[in-house]
Every structure is written in structure tokens, then in C-alpha cells.
Amino acid sequence: MIYFDFAATSPLDSEAAEVFVQASTEFFGNASSLHDVGGQSQDLLENCREELANLLGINKKGLYFTSGGSEGNFLAIEALLTAPKKAGKHIIAGIAEHSSIHGVLNRFDGYSITYLPFNSSGLIDVEELERAITLETVLVAVQHVNSEIGTIQPIGEIARICREHDIHFHSDFVQSFGKIELKKIAPLVSSFSFSGHKIYGPKGVGGVYVDPAISWRAFFPGGSHERGFRPGTVNVPAIASMTAAAQKIHDQLVQSQDRFLQLRGSLMESLNPIKEYVHILEAAPESQLPSIIGLRISGIEGQWMMLECNRYGFAISTGSACQIGMQAPAKVTQALGLSPQVAKEFIRISFGKTTKREDVVRLGETIIEIVNNYKR
């Protein structure tokens, strides 16, 4: 099976796996314990916090470790709403946000929520966002990189607008962490979330940054771990493994982007014989993560195309794995205003560090064969 679903998850890097095993066997103490074994684990934990904070250009005092992106989104938004910059009960979010964002926003009785669509390029219109702001607006939540088509939202502009209107700004960085340089962007937001398994780290670990200037109240009161941000014994081995994976992928950012651009071009070229049926959902190159390709093929349901590719030995997807489990169309198709019928045609192809050009070409040739067989 040739894997083209790296936007959903990635395999654990071998060096990160070694770090996990070493930390599990040599630094197994509870980081909150007061004896020396616990102290060794605590030292490792704080070294990881400092290293990740340096990679992200943030104050380590605002960095908290979680079980992943979904929990991070939940806890960050809950924290921000305990310390709004002004009184109000209005929230603005993107239609195409991750399901964890929609899930937490649906909890809030008494709040009105405005959901913003994408323009034809798959981006939030910042002028429309500004028009949606009211005197009651206390929070904006916009994902940095869309997980289904890879468009990169103008986080800097959105952050400026939020500052000017005294509004907290949360951004889901799960798809951009380890794939885009974040040092200039991360300090601009009130909070952001990230995850380990998207960057060849282990599953079940991630993090949240909340601006240390915000005096939030814990969602789970009485917890002593992570300075009260979340309860439960901290998973130090997984955090160490994620940190090793983050260091490694960060060192390869420029080379990886160049390679993904070439692979993207190879796939587009290979699909030329059926280009009249292929519709790529993308932004201009400067606003597009090259490793994620969202597309639809006219007249062919995405789920059927995915199953056929699977039969030929290629793993692709029909969007966010969290949404697929609900058997619902990709949220990005709703944000783009596609009809329900057209939305069903959506598929996603995503590249990773093991993706080879010859495999990309073979995938393109296989899709052509599937389309021609279907059209006949």
C-alpha cells in the first residue's frame, strides 16, 4: 500500500521512537513527584517545553502539553472565554474549522456564533470578517492551514484586526506545525494548538499556547499538572518524542517545501489527460501548502474513488478523518459553497517525507484508469 494520507496522520519517526523508548525506561517518574526520579522527569519535561517554545518563538510560560489538537482546541477556547478582553457573547469562526472547534462552540448557550465561508480561493475574506465584528465579539477562531485543501489563512491580518477590536484570537496550528515557519506568526495570536502525530511524532500528545498575559481559569478545577491547565499525569516520553520529531522536521522545512512543490507539479502533470474532469481546490502558491491537494473529479463520488484507489494499492482520503467518521461531506466543501452533490466528489491527496515522484505518477495514472473505466 502506497500512502498518500499524511494530512490525517504520519508514521512515527525512527529517531523519535528511540527517544520515546529511552524516556519511557529511563525517565519514567511522575514529573510532579518530589523525589529525584520525579525530578529527572520534570527536568526532561521542562527542557522539551523550552525547546518547543524556541522553535515557535513564544514564551515557554504559555506552553502547555495536551493529548493532541482536539483537546488543545477545546481547552484553549474554554480558557480564553474565562478571561475576555471585554464583555460580550459573540464569536466568529470559519465554516471549515476542524470538528473539535465546532464541537466546543456548540456547547456555549447564550453565545451567538457567526460562521464565515471561504472565497473561491479557499481563504477567509478579512474584510468580511471585519464586517462581522460587533461590539459583543469576544473571540475569533480561524484555522491556520485548512486540513482538507491546504490553504493558508492570513493569520497576521486577522490578528491585527482582533487586536484593534479587543478580541481574543485562537488558531488551530495542527496542519502548519512543522510544515511552515511559525516564529513570526505564533506570538500574534491569543492561543494556538498543535499535535505530535502530524509531524512523525507519537499519537496522543500535542500542545497549546495561551498568551501568559491572559489570566484564564482552568476548565478542570483543582488540577496540579501543567500549572493547572489540565489534569492527569503528564506523558513525558511522548512529549520528548514529539520534541525530537519537531526538531528534525524543523531543520528540513525549506527542503521539504521545495520537494512537495515538485511532487504537486508531477501529480498535476500526470492528470493532464483527464484535466477536463479534474477540479483542484487551491489558493495562489503563496497561500497554499503544497503537500495537501484537495480536488474533485466531475461525476465520480469521492468515497468510490477512494475505495477504488485503495483496491489498486493507494491510500488517499475524502477529507478530515475526524469528519469521515461521521459520514459527512468535508467541511471545506460547505465553506466553498459547493452543492451537496458536488461536495460528494471531494478527495484529498497528501504527501509526506517518504513520498516518491514515481509513486505520485503511478497514482495519477491509476486515477486516470479509474476515471476512464468509470466513464466507459
C-alpha positions in Angstrom: 0.0 0.0 0.0 1.4 3.4 -1.0 0.4 6.1 1.5 -1.0 9.4 0.4 -2.8 10.5 3.6 -0.2 12.3 5.6 -2.6 15.1 6.4 -4.5 12.6 8.5 -1.5 11.1 10.4 2.1 10.1 9.8 4.3 7.2 10.8 6.5 7.5 13.9 10.0 8.6 13.0 12.6 6.0 14.0 14.7 8.5 16.0 11.6 9.8 17.7 10.7 6.2 18.6 14.1 5.7 20.1 13.6 8.8 22.3 10.2 7.5 23.3 11.6 4.2 24.5 14.6 5.8 26.3 12.4 8.3 28.1 9.9 5.5 29.0 12.5 3.4 30.5 15.0 5.9 32.0 12.7 8.9 32.8 9.6 7.1 33.9 9.0 9.1 37.1 5.9 11.2 37.5 7.1 14.7 36.7 5.1 16.1 39.7 6.8 13.8 42.3 9.2 15.4 44.6 11.8 12.7 44.7 14.9 12.6 42.4 13.3 10.2 39.9 10.4 12.6 39.5 12.8 15.5 39.3 14.7 13.8 36.4 11.4 13.5 34.5 10.5 17.1 35.4 13.9 18.3 34.0 13.3 16.5 30.8 9.8 17.9 30.5 11.0 21.5 31.0 13.8 21.0 28.5 11.2 19.9 25.9 9.0 22.9 26.8 11.9 25.3 26.3 13.0 23.7 23.0 9.5 23.8 21.5 9.0 27.4 22.7 12.2 28.4 21.0 11.2 26.7 17.7 7.8 28.5 17.9 9.2 31.9 19.0 6.9 32.0 22.1 7.2 32.4 25.9 7.6 29.0 27.4 5.4 30.1 30.3 2.4 29.9 27.9 3.1 26.5 26.6 1.0 23.5 27.9 1.1 19.9 26.9 -2.1 18.1 26.0 -3.3 14.8 24.4 -3.4 16.4 20.9 -5.0 19.0 18.7 -8.7 18.3 19.5 -8.2 18.6 23.3 -6.0 21.6 22.7 -8.6 23.5 20.7 -11.2 22.7 23.4 -9.1 23.8 26.4 -7.8 26.9 24.6 -11.2 28.3 23.7 -12.6 27.4 27.1 -9.6 29.3 28.7 -10.0 32.4 26.5 -13.7 32.7 27.3 -12.9 32.8 31.0 -10.9 36.0 30.5 -12.4 38.0 27.7 -10.9 41.4 26.9 -14.4 43.0 27.1 -17.9 42.0 27.8 -19.8 40.2 25.1 -21.4 37.0 23.8 -20.4 36.9 20.1 -17.9 34.5 18.5 -16.7 34.4 14.9 -15.3 31.2 13.3 -14.7 29.7 9.9 -17.2 27.2 8.5 -14.3 24.9 7.6 -12.8 24.7 11.1 -11.9 21.3 12.5 -14.8 19.4 14.1 -13.2 19.9 17.5 -13.7 23.7 17.1 -17.3 23.3 16.1 -17.9 20.8 18.9 -16.7 23.2 21.6 -18.5 26.2 20.2 -21.8 24.2 20.1 -21.5 23.9 23.9 -22.0 27.6 24.6 -25.5 28.6 25.4 -26.1 32.3 25.3 -23.5 33.0 22.7 -24.2 33.9 19.1 -21.8 32.5 16.5 -21.1 33.8 13.1 -19.5 31.3 10.7 -17.5 32.7 7.8 -17.3 31.0 4.4 -14.2 30.8 2.1 -13.8 32.8 -1.1 -13.2 30.9 -4.3 -9.5 30.6 -3.4 -10.3 28.8 -0.2 -9.5 31.8 2.1 -11.3 33.8 4.7 -12.1 37.2 3.4 -10.7 39.5 6.0 -13.0 42.4 5.0 -16.0 40.1 5.6 -14.5 39.1 8.9 -14.2 42.7 9.9 -17.8 43.5 8.9 -19.0 40.5 11.0 -17.4 42.1 14.2 -19.8 43.6 16.6 -19.4 45.4 20.0 -20.2 41.9 21.5 -17.5 40.0 19.7 -15.0 38.4 22.2 -13.4 35.6 20.2 -12.3 34.7 16.6 -11.3 31.2 15.8 -9.7 30.6 12.4 -7.5 27.6 11.4 -4.1 28.5 10.1 -3.9 25.8 7.4 -7.0 24.0 6.2 -6.6 20.3 6.6 -8.6 19.4 3.5 -7.3 21.7 0.8 -4.1 23.1 2.4 -4.9 26.8 2.0 -3.0 29.1 4.4 -5.1 31.7 6.1 -3.9 35.4 6.6 -3.2 35.0 10.3 -1.2 38.2 10.6 -4.0 40.3 9.2 -6.7 38.6 11.3 -4.5 39.0 14.4 -4.2 42.8 13.7 -8.0 43.1 13.3 -8.6 41.3 16.5 -6.1 43.4 18.4 -7.7 46.6 17.1 -11.1 45.4 18.3 -10.0 43.9 21.7 -10.9 40.3 20.6 -9.1 37.1 21.5 -7.9 35.1 18.5 -7.4 31.3 18.6 -5.9 29.5 15.7 -5.6 25.7 15.1 -1.9 25.2 14.0 -2.2 21.4 13.7 -1.6 21.4 9.9 1.0 24.1 9.9 3.1 23.0 12.9 6.3 21.5 11.4 5.4 22.5 7.9 5.6 26.3 7.9 7.9 28.6 9.8 5.8 29.8 12.7 8.1 32.1 14.7 6.6 35.3 13.2 3.0 34.2 13.5 2.8 32.3 16.8 3.3 35.3 19.1 0.5 37.2 17.3 -2.4 35.1 18.5 -4.0 34.7 21.9 -3.8 30.9 21.7 -3.0 28.1 19.3 -3.0 24.3 19.3 -0.6 21.7 17.7 -0.3 17.9 17.6 2.6 15.4 17.5 1.3 12.7 15.1 1.2 15.1 12.1 5.0 15.6 12.2 6.1 11.9 12.7 5.8 12.1 16.5 3.6 9.8 18.6 -0.2 9.9 18.7 -1.9 11.1 21.8 0.3 14.1 22.5 0.2 17.8 21.5 0.3 21.2 23.0 -1.4 24.6 23.4 0.0 28.0 23.7 -2.0 30.6 25.7 -0.6 34.1 25.9 0.8 34.3 29.5 -0.7 37.8 29.9 -4.2 36.2 29.9 -5.5 35.3 33.4 -7.5 32.2 32.4 -9.4 29.9 34.7 -9.0 26.1 34.4 -11.8 24.1 32.8 -10.9 21.3 35.2 -10.5 22.9 38.7 -8.1 21.5 41.2 -5.6 20.0 38.8 -1.9 20.3 39.7 -0.3 19.2 36.4 0.7 21.7 33.7 0.2 24.5 36.1 -3.5 23.6 36.4 -4.2 23.8 32.7 -5.3 20.1 32.5 -5.4 17.2 34.9 -3.6 13.8 34.6 -0.1 12.6 34.8 2.0 14.3 32.1 3.1 11.9 29.2 6.8 12.9 29.3 8.0 10.1 27.0 5.5 11.2 24.3 6.4 14.8 24.8 10.1 14.1 24.4 9.5 12.0 21.3 7.3 14.8 19.8 10.0 17.3 20.6 12.7 15.2 18.8 10.3 14.9 15.8 9.7 18.7 15.8 13.4 19.5 15.9 14.1 17.1 13.0 11.2 18.3 10.8 12.0 22.0 11.5 15.6 21.5 10.2 14.1 20.3 6.9 11.4 22.9 6.3 12.9 24.6 3.2 14.0 21.4 1.5 10.6 19.7 2.2 8.6 22.6 0.7 10.7 22.5 -2.4 10.2 18.8 -2.8 6.5 19.0 -2.1 6.1 21.7 -4.8 7.8 19.4 -7.3 5.6 16.4 -6.3 2.5 18.6 -6.6 3.6 19.6 -10.1 4.2 16.0 -11.0 0.7 15.0 -9.9 -0.9 17.8 -11.8 1.0 16.9 -14.9 0.1 13.2 -14.6 -3.6 14.1 -14.5 -3.5 16.2 -17.7 -5.2 13.5 -19.9 -8.4 13.9 -17.8 -8.0 17.6 -16.9 -11.5 18.4 -18.1 -12.8 16.3 -15.2 -10.4 17.4 -12.5 -11.1 20.5 -10.3 -8.3 21.4 -7.9 -9.4 23.4 -4.8 -6.5 25.7 -4.1 -5.2 29.2 -3.5 -2.3 31.1 -5.1 1.1 29.5 -4.4 2.0 31.9 -1.6 -1.2 30.9 0.3 -1.1 27.2 -0.4 0.6 24.3 1.5 1.9 22.2 -1.4 1.7 18.9 0.4 -2.1 18.9 0.5 -4.2 18.6 -2.6 -7.9 18.8 -2.4 -9.8 18.1 -5.6 -12.9 16.6 -7.1 -13.5 14.7 -10.3 -16.7 15.5 -12.1 -19.4 12.9 -11.8 -17.4 10.5 -9.5 -18.2 10.2 -5.8 -15.1 10.7 -3.7 -15.8 7.7 -1.5 -16.0 5.5 -4.6 -12.7 6.9 -5.9 -11.0 6.4 -2.5 -12.1 2.8 -2.4 -11.0 2.2 -6.0 -7.6 3.7 -5.2 -7.4 1.5 -2.2 -8.1 -1.5 -4.3 -5.2 -0.5 -6.6 -2.9 -0.1 -3.5 -3.1 3.6 -2.9 -4.3 5.2 0.4 -6.0 8.6 -0.2 -8.9 10.1 1.7 -12.1 12.1 1.3 -11.2 14.7 3.9 -10.6 15.1 7.6 -10.5 11.7 9.3 -12.5 13.2 12.2 -15.3 14.2 9.8 -15.2 11.0 7.8 -16.2 9.0 10.9 -19.4 11.0 10.9 -20.1 10.1 7.2 -20.5 13.8 6.4 -19.1 15.9 3.5 -15.8 17.6 4.0 -16.5 20.9 5.8 -14.4 22.8 3.3 -16.9 22.0 0.6 -19.6 23.7 2.7 -17.2 26.7 3.2 -16.7 26.9 -0.6 -20.5 26.9 -1.2 -20.5 23.6 -3.2 -23.7 21.8 -3.7 -24.2 18.6 -1.7 -23.9 16.5 -4.8 -20.7 18.2 -5.9 -19.4 18.0 -2.4 -19.6 14.2 -2.5 -16.9 14.2 -5.3 -14.2 15.6 -3.0 -11.0 13.7 -2.4 -7.7 14.6 -0.7 -4.2 13.5 -1.5 -1.4 14.5 0.8 2.4 14.0 0.7 5.0 13.1 3.3 8.7 12.6 3.7 8.6 9.1 2.2 6.5 10.2 -0.9 8.4 9.5 -4.2 7.9 11.1 -7.6 7.4 7.7 -9.3 4.6 6.8 -6.8 2.9 10.2 -7.4 3.0 9.5 -11.2 1.7 6.0 -10.6 -1.2 7.4 -8.5 -2.0 9.9 -11.3 -2.0 7.1 -13.9 -4.2 4.9 -11.6 -6.7 7.7 -11.2 -6.9 8.2 -15.0 -7.5 4.4 -15.4 -10.3 4.5 -12.8 -11.9 7.6 -14.4 -11.7 6.1 -18.0 -13.2 2.8 -16.8 -16.0 4.6 -15.0 -16.8 6.9 -18.0 -16.9 3.8 -20.3 
